[in-house]
Amino acid sequence: MKHMHHIVPKHMGGTDDPSNLIELTVEEHAEAHRVLYEKYGHWEDKLAWQGLAGLIDKEELVKQMLSEAGRKGALVSNANWKTRKPGGNPNPAGTGGTKWYHNPNDPTQKGCYKDGQNIPDGWVRGQGTKAKNPGLNFHVKQEQL
C-alpha cells in the first residue's frame, strides 16, 4: 500500500501541488514523519509518525490532536472551533488575545493564533467559509528529506 506524502508538510506551508507530493510505503511515510519530528519538533509530525507506525490507535491520535489544538491554538481544521470546554460559552466575549485565521485556498484549514504566534504564509484573518463535514485535516507538511 502506498501513501502520498507532502515533501513540505501542509502545517509548514506546503501545498497539494504534484511537485510537493511523493509516493511512499506506509513504513517510509512513518519514518519520514519521525525524521521531521526529530529535526523540527512539530507535534503534527510526531502524531503522524506514531499513527502511521501503529504506535497509537486512531482514537488516541484524534484525542492528542484535539488536545494539542486546544493547548496551542493550532491547526486541526475545524476541530478546534467545534470543541469547547464542557459548560463553556461557545462564543466567549473575551478571546484572550487570539484571532481566527484561515487559508483562503482551503476552507478546512483554519485556526486561532495568539498575538506573536507565526501565522502560516498566505492565511488571512477571519474564519472563512465553513465547509460541509470537512472532518479533521491531518495533512502534514514536510520538508525535503
SESEKE-481139 format. One record per residue: z negated, x negated, y negated of N, C-alpha, C in turn; residue number from 1. Coordinates in steps of 0.001 Angstrom, whole numbers. Last residue first. Layout:
residues N
+---------+---------+---------+---------+---------+---------+---------+---------+---------+-----+
:     nzz :     nxx :     nyy :    cazz :    caxx :    cayy :     czz :     cxx :     cyy :   n :
+---------+---------+---------+---------+---------+---------+---------+---------+---------+-----+
:       Z :       X :       Y :       Z :       X :       Y :       Z :       X :       Y : NUM :
...
+---------+---------+---------+---------+---------+---------+---------+---------+---------+-----+
This chain:
residues 145
+---------+---------+---------+---------+---------+---------+---------+---------+---------+-----+
:     nzz :     nxx :     nyy :    cazz :    caxx :    cayy :     czz :     cxx :     cyy :   n :
+---------+---------+---------+---------+---------+---------+---------+---------+---------+-----+
:   -2543 :  -13521 :  -15639 :   -3396 :  -14383 :  -14803 :   -2730 :  -15722 :  -14589 : 145 :
:   -2445 :  -11896 :  -18707 :   -1685 :  -12654 :  -17720 :   -2622 :  -13566 :  -16935 : 144 :
:   -4961 :   -9370 :  -18926 :   -4196 :  -10465 :  -19492 :   -3485 :  -11179 :  -18359 : 143 :
:   -4982 :   -5833 :  -18541 :   -5278 :   -7175 :  -18071 :   -4439 :   -8191 :  -18800 : 142 :
:   -6482 :   -2645 :  -18729 :   -5559 :   -3632 :  -19257 :   -5948 :   -5010 :  -18772 : 141 :
:   -6701 :      44 :  -16563 :   -7381 :   -1135 :  -17066 :   -6354 :   -2170 :  -17493 : 140 :
:   -7105 :    3418 :  -16588 :   -6095 :    2366 :  -16567 :   -6745 :    1161 :  -17213 : 139 :
:   -8635 :    5669 :  -16382 :   -9206 :    4414 :  -15936 :   -8116 :    3382 :  -15729 : 138 :
:   -9407 :    8494 :  -17750 :   -8378 :    7485 :  -17942 :   -8980 :    6152 :  -17555 : 137 :
:  -10167 :   11416 :  -15995 :  -10649 :   10142 :  -16513 :   -9489 :    9174 :  -16630 : 136 :
:   -8346 :   14349 :  -17113 :   -9133 :   13575 :  -16165 :   -9605 :   12284 :  -16789 : 135 :
:   -6878 :   16095 :  -18689 :   -6417 :   14723 :  -18533 :   -7169 :   13916 :  -17491 : 134 :
:   -6482 :   19024 :  -19171 :   -7026 :   18438 :  -17957 :   -6595 :   16989 :  -17729 : 133 :
:   -4295 :   18746 :  -21807 :   -4788 :   19649 :  -20776 :   -5211 :   18866 :  -19552 : 132 :
:   -5494 :   16841 :  -24614 :   -4549 :   17025 :  -23515 :   -5159 :   17982 :  -22502 : 131 :
:   -5972 :   17360 :  -27956 :   -6637 :   17440 :  -26667 :   -5585 :   17731 :  -25597 : 130 :
:   -4988 :   15027 :  -30422 :   -4766 :   16276 :  -29694 :   -5495 :   16239 :  -28371 : 129 :
:   -7537 :   13302 :  -32355 :   -6179 :   13519 :  -31853 :   -6075 :   14850 :  -31145 : 128 :
:   -9926 :   12632 :  -33506 :   -9912 :   12853 :  -32061 :   -8515 :   13046 :  -31506 : 127 :
:   -9931 :    9879 :  -35939 :   -9862 :   11278 :  -35517 :   -9780 :   11392 :  -34011 : 126 :
:   -7961 :    7035 :  -36843 :   -9188 :    7814 :  -36979 :   -8946 :    9259 :  -36577 : 125 :
:   -5917 :    5310 :  -34408 :   -6163 :    5907 :  -35716 :   -7415 :    6767 :  -35678 : 124 :
:   -4775 :    2264 :  -32891 :   -5545 :    3506 :  -32845 :   -5808 :    3984 :  -34262 : 123 :
:   -3592 :    -220 :  -33163 :   -2727 :     959 :  -33170 :   -3465 :    2284 :  -33139 : 122 :
:   -6027 :   -1964 :  -31287 :   -4865 :   -2010 :  -32175 :   -4025 :    -744 :  -32030 : 121 :
:   -9299 :    -561 :  -30929 :   -8052 :   -1036 :  -30338 :   -6892 :    -971 :  -31336 : 120 :
:  -11875 :   -1776 :  -33017 :  -11071 :    -607 :  -32665 :   -9771 :   -1126 :  -32053 : 119 :
:  -14901 :   -3373 :  -32634 :  -13453 :   -3572 :  -32649 :  -12752 :   -2312 :  -32160 : 118 :
:  -17581 :   -2270 :  -34742 :  -17001 :   -2456 :  -33420 :  -15493 :   -2641 :  -33563 : 117 :
:  -18226 :   -1685 :  -37374 :  -18279 :   -3078 :  -36965 :  -17735 :   -3331 :  -35568 : 116 :
:  -19570 :    1443 :  -36690 :  -19086 :     533 :  -37713 :  -19266 :    -897 :  -37228 : 115 :
:  -18799 :    2511 :  -33333 :  -19719 :    2307 :  -34445 :  -19079 :    1372 :  -35450 : 114 :
:  -16588 :    4861 :  -31923 :  -16892 :    3475 :  -32223 :  -17837 :    3422 :  -33409 : 113 :
:  -15488 :    6929 :  -29333 :  -16330 :    6788 :  -30516 :  -16672 :    5321 :  -30687 : 112 :
:  -12091 :    7499 :  -28216 :  -13459 :    7055 :  -28063 :  -14177 :    6987 :  -29393 : 111 :
:   -9178 :    8017 :  -26174 :   -9960 :    8226 :  -27385 :  -11365 :    7728 :  -27144 : 110 :
:   -6401 :    8871 :  -24518 :   -7177 :    7690 :  -24880 :   -7867 :    7917 :  -26213 : 109 :
:   -4851 :   11071 :  -24228 :   -6011 :   10969 :  -23336 :   -6882 :    9772 :  -23670 : 108 :
:   -2653 :   10871 :  -25903 :   -3776 :   11723 :  -26322 :   -4984 :   11664 :  -25397 : 107 :
:    -988 :    8193 :  -26798 :   -1537 :    8715 :  -25546 :   -2784 :    9537 :  -25866 : 106 :
:    -252 :    7437 :  -29310 :     796 :    7446 :  -28291 :     327 :    8002 :  -26956 : 105 :
:   -2523 :    7332 :  -30861 :   -1560 :    8397 :  -31154 :    -435 :    8480 :  -30126 : 104 :
:   -5625 :    6921 :  -29602 :   -4310 :    6302 :  -29504 :   -3281 :    7401 :  -29758 : 103 :
:   -8428 :    7468 :  -31830 :   -7591 :    7787 :  -30682 :   -6281 :    7008 :  -30754 : 102 :
:  -11867 :    7664 :  -32811 :  -10551 :    7052 :  -32932 :   -9758 :    7434 :  -31699 : 101 :
:  -14761 :    8849 :  -34500 :  -13756 :    9019 :  -33451 :  -12491 :    8276 :  -33821 : 100 :
:  -17654 :    6921 :  -35307 :  -16471 :    7673 :  -35738 :  -15495 :    7730 :  -34574 :  99 :
:  -21164 :    6523 :  -35895 :  -19982 :    6450 :  -35045 :  -18872 :    7330 :  -35594 :  98 :
:  -23522 :    6758 :  -37310 :  -22559 :    5753 :  -37750 :  -21329 :    5631 :  -36878 :  97 :
:  -24866 :    8890 :  -36211 :  -25419 :    7562 :  -36030 :  -24441 :    6459 :  -36400 :  96 :
:  -24036 :   11394 :  -36769 :  -23318 :   10690 :  -35712 :  -23841 :    9289 :  -35487 :  95 :
:  -25532 :   14473 :  -37391 :  -25600 :   13033 :  -37610 :  -24930 :   12296 :  -36463 :  94 :
:  -24889 :   16929 :  -36198 :  -24536 :   16681 :  -37598 :  -24540 :   15190 :  -37891 :  93 :
:  -23437 :   17329 :  -32952 :  -24530 :   16896 :  -33814 :  -24055 :   16593 :  -35218 :  92 :
:  -22355 :   19319 :  -30984 :  -21730 :   18924 :  -32238 :  -22803 :   18471 :  -33222 :  91 :
:  -24007 :   19852 :  -28845 :  -22670 :   19343 :  -28556 :  -21925 :   18894 :  -29814 :  90 :
:  -27333 :   18836 :  -28812 :  -26361 :   19585 :  -29595 :  -24972 :   19030 :  -29312 :  89 :
:  -28835 :   18644 :  -25517 :  -28435 :   18093 :  -26813 :  -27417 :   18975 :  -27504 :  88 :
:  -29347 :   19471 :  -23001 :  -30076 :   20140 :  -24069 :  -29706 :   19643 :  -25449 :  87 :
:  -28456 :   16331 :  -21717 :  -28860 :   17699 :  -21429 :  -29703 :   18273 :  -22562 :  86 :
:  -26132 :   14567 :  -23776 :  -27437 :   14605 :  -23135 :  -27814 :   16061 :  -22868 :  85 :
:  -22699 :   15266 :  -22935 :  -23782 :   15041 :  -23901 :  -25090 :   15034 :  -23132 :  84 :
:  -19338 :   14965 :  -22302 :  -20689 :   14826 :  -21751 :  -21666 :   14486 :  -22855 :  83 :
:  -17006 :   15005 :  -23706 :  -17370 :   16210 :  -22961 :  -18802 :   16145 :  -22448 :  82 :
:  -16649 :   12525 :  -24783 :  -16887 :   13622 :  -25713 :  -17260 :   14904 :  -24996 :  81 :
:  -16340 :   10847 :  -22541 :  -17492 :   10646 :  -23413 :  -17679 :   11778 :  -24419 :  80 :
:  -14007 :   11740 :  -21210 :  -15305 :   11844 :  -20553 :  -16455 :   11733 :  -21543 :  79 :
:  -11496 :   11389 :  -22136 :  -12252 :   12492 :  -22711 :  -13659 :   12594 :  -22152 :  78 :
:  -11429 :    7900 :  -21795 :  -10671 :    9107 :  -22035 :  -11559 :   10173 :  -22665 :  77 :
:  -13310 :    5988 :  -22280 :  -13194 :    6541 :  -20943 :  -12539 :    7892 :  -21108 :  76 :
:  -14165 :    3505 :  -24405 :  -13043 :    4332 :  -23993 :  -13159 :    4720 :  -22529 :  75 :
:  -17602 :    3640 :  -25584 :  -16381 :    3006 :  -25099 :  -15339 :    4022 :  -24675 :  74 :
:  -20130 :    3720 :  -26524 :  -19110 :    4440 :  -27275 :  -17728 :    3967 :  -26862 :  73 :
:  -21992 :    2509 :  -24877 :  -21250 :    1658 :  -25791 :  -20242 :    2396 :  -26651 :  72 :
:  -23269 :    4500 :  -23378 :  -24045 :    3390 :  -23915 :  -23297 :    2663 :  -25019 :  71 :
:  -21228 :    6213 :  -22570 :  -22321 :    6730 :  -23389 :  -23101 :    5622 :  -24068 :  70 :
:  -19698 :    4426 :  -21053 :  -19104 :    5115 :  -22198 :  -20191 :    5640 :  -23127 :  69 :
:  -21496 :    3707 :  -19048 :  -21010 :    2694 :  -19985 :  -20424 :    3346 :  -21238 :  68 :
:  -21769 :    6215 :  -17770 :  -22932 :    5535 :  -18319 :  -22513 :    4491 :  -19356 :  67 :
:  -19173 :    6696 :  -16906 :  -19776 :    7602 :  -17887 :  -20991 :    6957 :  -18540 :  66 :
:  -18951 :    4583 :  -15072 :  -18010 :    4709 :  -16191 :  -18612 :    5581 :  -17290 :  65 :
:  -20978 :    5179 :  -13228 :  -21095 :    3975 :  -14042 :  -20157 :    4017 :  -15246 :  64 :
:  -19919 :    7585 :  -12135 :  -21257 :    7552 :  -12741 :  -21407 :    6352 :  -13674 :  63 :
:  -17508 :    6661 :  -11051 :  -17486 :    7624 :  -12157 :  -18829 :    7625 :  -12883 :  62 :
:  -18607 :    4954 :   -9056 :  -17674 :    4453 :  -10062 :  -17656 :    5367 :  -11281 :  61 :
:  -20033 :    6706 :   -7451 :  -20758 :    5679 :   -8196 :  -19894 :    5105 :   -9317 :  60 :
:  -17843 :    8178 :   -6436 :  -18929 :    8848 :   -7158 :  -19708 :    7862 :   -8018 :  59 :
:  -16320 :    6206 :   -5094 :  -15773 :    6893 :   -6268 :  -16867 :    7559 :   -7100 :  58 :
:  -18456 :    3367 :   -4227 :  -17616 :    4527 :   -3927 :  -17214 :    5229 :   -5224 :  57 :
:  -18148 :    -207 :   -4353 :  -18802 :    1029 :   -4797 :  -17865 :    2184 :   -4489 :  56 :
:  -16573 :   -1970 :   -3006 :  -17976 :   -2332 :   -3173 :  -18813 :   -1159 :   -3682 :  55 :
:  -13868 :   -1763 :   -2706 :  -14709 :    -928 :   -1853 :  -16183 :   -1268 :   -1938 :  54 :
:  -12200 :   -3024 :   -4427 :  -12687 :   -3832 :   -3305 :  -13563 :   -3021 :   -2347 :  53 :
:  -11866 :   -1059 :   -6365 :  -10721 :   -1444 :   -5540 :  -11146 :   -2226 :   -4296 :  52 :
:  -14499 :   -1028 :   -7466 :  -13911 :     166 :   -6862 :  -12764 :    -180 :   -5921 :  51 :
:  -14819 :   -3646 :   -8430 :  -15744 :   -3125 :   -7429 :  -15175 :   -1899 :   -6722 :  50 :
:  -12612 :   -3798 :  -10265 :  -12756 :   -4744 :   -9153 :  -13629 :   -4148 :   -8058 :  49 :
:  -13286 :   -1717 :  -12027 :  -12005 :   -1692 :  -11308 :  -12083 :   -2600 :  -10081 :  48 :
:  -15758 :   -2631 :  -12989 :  -15703 :   -1394 :  -12212 :  -14398 :   -1282 :  -11424 :  47 :
:  -14911 :   -4983 :  -14281 :  -15932 :   -5036 :  -13230 :  -15847 :   -3795 :  -12353 :  46 :
:  -13134 :   -3994 :  -16188 :  -12629 :   -4845 :  -15110 :  -13622 :   -4936 :  -13960 :  45 :
:  -14921 :   -2590 :  -17796 :  -13799 :   -1871 :  -17174 :  -13236 :   -2680 :  -15996 :  44 :
:  -16612 :   -4514 :  -18852 :  -17128 :   -3655 :  -17793 :  -16004 :   -2891 :  -17091 :  43 :
:  -15512 :   -7800 :  -19418 :  -15338 :   -6381 :  -19737 :  -15779 :   -5516 :  -18558 :  42 :
:  -15614 :  -10622 :  -19165 :  -16842 :   -9850 :  -19122 :  -16718 :   -8374 :  -19472 :  41 :
:  -13606 :  -12561 :  -19025 :  -13827 :  -11869 :  -20296 :  -15077 :  -10987 :  -20334 :  40 :
:  -13779 :  -13845 :  -16457 :  -13281 :  -14570 :  -17625 :  -13692 :  -13919 :  -18941 :  39 :
:  -14750 :  -11942 :  -14682 :  -15459 :  -13215 :  -14802 :  -15033 :  -13994 :  -16042 :  38 :
:  -12799 :   -9946 :  -15061 :  -14202 :   -9691 :  -15382 :  -14956 :  -11002 :  -15580 :  37 :
:  -10492 :  -11261 :  -14148 :  -10578 :  -10816 :  -15544 :  -12029 :  -10568 :  -15953 :  36 :
:  -11221 :  -11607 :  -11454 :  -10947 :  -12781 :  -12296 :  -11061 :  -12406 :  -13772 :  35 :
:  -11394 :   -8910 :  -10694 :  -12560 :   -9789 :  -10580 :  -12398 :  -11007 :  -11491 :  34 :
:   -8760 :   -8041 :  -11087 :   -9826 :   -7489 :  -11934 :  -11101 :   -8329 :  -11856 :  33 :
:   -7506 :   -9557 :   -9083 :   -7079 :   -9705 :  -10481 :   -8166 :   -9182 :  -11427 :  32 :
:   -8778 :   -8528 :   -6788 :   -9005 :   -9923 :   -7184 :   -8607 :  -10160 :   -8638 :  31 :
:   -7698 :   -5934 :   -6732 :   -9145 :   -6129 :   -6863 :   -9446 :   -7542 :   -7356 :  30 :
:   -4997 :   -6641 :   -6362 :   -5401 :   -5884 :   -7544 :   -6902 :   -6055 :   -7791 :  29 :
:   -5038 :   -7858 :   -3870 :   -4639 :   -8648 :   -5039 :   -5088 :   -7978 :   -6329 :  28 :
:   -5801 :   -5582 :   -2345 :   -6642 :   -6779 :   -2360 :   -6335 :   -7654 :   -3577 :  27 :
:   -3640 :   -3886 :   -2775 :   -4980 :   -3458 :   -3181 :   -5900 :   -4674 :   -3306 :  26 :
:    -873 :   -5820 :   -4070 :   -1574 :   -5148 :   -2980 :   -2945 :   -4732 :   -3509 :  25 :
:    1033 :   -5086 :   -7057 :      98 :   -5903 :   -6280 :    -407 :   -5108 :   -5083 :  24 :
:    3476 :   -5247 :   -9520 :    3082 :   -4593 :   -8280 :    2226 :   -5555 :   -7455 :  23 :
:    2918 :   -5067 :  -13008 :    3241 :   -5891 :  -11847 :    2728 :   -5158 :  -10610 :  22 :
:    3747 :   -4468 :  -16417 :    3308 :   -3983 :  -15110 :    3763 :   -4926 :  -14008 :  21 :
:    4888 :   -5006 :  -18785 :    3447 :   -5235 :  -18696 :    2882 :   -4786 :  -17340 :  20 :
:    7479 :   -4206 :  -18676 :    7243 :   -5647 :  -18788 :    5761 :   -6006 :  -18684 :  19 :
:    7275 :   -1389 :  -18739 :    7537 :   -2071 :  -17466 :    7292 :   -3584 :  -17507 :  18 :
:    4518 :    -236 :  -20661 :    5871 :    -777 :  -20661 :    6104 :   -1541 :  -19354 :  17 :
:    2049 :     741 :  -21066 :    2675 :    1084 :  -19789 :    4116 :     596 :  -19719 :  16 :
:     120 :   -1923 :  -22691 :     880 :    -667 :  -22651 :    1384 :    -408 :  -21230 :  15 :
:   -3023 :   -3331 :  -23883 :   -1774 :   -3321 :  -23116 :   -1136 :   -1946 :  -23081 :  14 :
:   -5533 :   -3414 :  -25072 :   -4359 :   -3206 :  -25919 :   -3036 :   -3194 :  -25197 :  13 :
:   -7563 :   -3543 :  -23301 :   -7411 :   -4708 :  -24171 :   -6128 :   -4615 :  -24999 :  12 :
:   -7378 :   -1385 :  -21710 :   -8588 :   -1474 :  -22540 :   -8558 :   -2687 :  -23463 :  11 :
:   -5020 :   -2004 :  -20362 :   -4964 :    -993 :  -21420 :   -6213 :   -1045 :  -22291 :  10 :
:   -4480 :   -5527 :  -19769 :   -5138 :   -4246 :  -19487 :   -5064 :   -3282 :  -20662 :   9 :
:   -1579 :   -7041 :  -19236 :   -2552 :   -6932 :  -20331 :   -3193 :   -5561 :  -20158 :   8 :
:    -661 :   -6120 :  -16721 :    -874 :   -7542 :  -16969 :   -1863 :   -7702 :  -18128 :   7 :
:   -1652 :   -3482 :  -14756 :   -1313 :   -3847 :  -16131 :   -1644 :   -5321 :  -16345 :   6 :
:    -261 :   -2768 :  -11597 :   -1335 :   -3410 :  -12344 :    -834 :   -3759 :  -13740 :   5 :
:     257 :    -525 :   -9063 :     826 :   -1047 :  -10300 :    -344 :   -1530 :  -11158 :   4 :
:    -147 :   -1285 :   -5593 :    -671 :    -715 :   -6838 :      91 :   -1306 :   -7997 :   3 :
:     836 :    -564 :   -2206 :     961 :   -1345 :   -3438 :     396 :    -556 :   -4626 :   2 :
:       0 :    -850 :    1184 :       0 :       0 :       0 :       0 :    -894 :   -1247 :   1 :
+---------+---------+---------+---------+---------+---------+---------+---------+---------+-----+
